[in-house]
């Protein structure tokens, strides 16, 4: 599910400010009102659905504050009412056992704030969506930095069965990948005896999984007279030399939504505003219209959108062996280690340095972590402590050791 992330919300706030200021070349916040931000999506999937509420501040650079004291419910054209449960921090969820979106039904989101204001969405029809035929990848290149640099990597595409003419699509994706830290932490240290060797750790945290949800806006229309099936639709590009995504095993789950013309216009306008950049001589931002309205004050601006769509999903795994056959650049970790002993800290006429001093200087800080030790061959006589930054020795600092429920190791 694609949510309105901080980046999209900031864009919407900027659009509002720039479109309402008197002087477009010198935007001011005089008269700026705090705005309701709505981010919600319901589908026909067997899951609970989430609506997130927040409020903007006068400071356009601030993060919108969550609204956790509202009442939300959804009604449909059959007269059914479904309440959303307040989960705190501005998150409201449906009960998956009581509510599920149905193709052909029309839904309205209702919001009642603690101050007594009432907001409603436009009626939103849930359109059907065709199946995704296939998801695949090809070796590709992408230019960056205004065309001055070229990155090699993979482009991931999808093919879809034909839907209706004059149909509008949106895609989101969820990436998951297995990774290994380059210098897993093998030793701990005890201050009990400053001459004792480091203690082997009980659990080496070297393998984890990372996850990232898309924040790109991926939309396209299919008009009458055009092929209704979709071929080689680009979803994302992965620069193989820029991240650890492709080092072990990678997975992407793609969601395909069939949206209304109104929702397509919302996302497409937001995308154009995003791509226009901040140059005052570039294309000026224009109104990005929400489908949420204040019942008693229709002129009040609301940010965000209540999304209603059926969804089809397809997952694709990419193996390290498959990437290797494409002769793509290999990602090199920026992690490095350094070794220290008491002799490295010793100063002339100073106190005798111990292993406790070495650990106190480096391993006990938040900047570095003890990960390994060097010994004289076939003895337990310590010669060096090995340090690195914490995230290079403990995969749980940037990922999770819990294997995803869907994950299948294929390498």
Buried (B, 14 or more C-beta within 10 A) or exposed (E): BBBBEEEBBBBBBBBBBBBBBEEEEEBEEEEBEEBBBBBBBBBBBEBBBBBBBBBBBEEBEEEBBBBBEBBBBBBBEEEEEBBBEBEEEBBBBBEEEEBBBBBEBBBBBBBBBEEEBBBBBBEBBBBBBBEBBEBBBEBBEEEEEEEEEEBBBBBBBBBBEEBBEEBBBBBBBBBBBBBEBBBBBBBBBEEEEBEBBBEEBEEBBBBBBBEEEBEEBBBEBBEEEEEBEBEEBEBBBBBBEEBBBBBBBBBBBBBBBBBBEEBBBBBBBBBBBBEEEEEEEEEEBEEBEBBBBBEEEEEBBBBBBBBBBBBBBBBBBBBBEBBEEBEBEEBEEEBEBEBBBBEBBEEEEEEEBBBBBBBBBBBBEEEBBBBBBEEEEEEEEBEBBBBBBBBBBBBEBBBEEEEEEEBEEEE
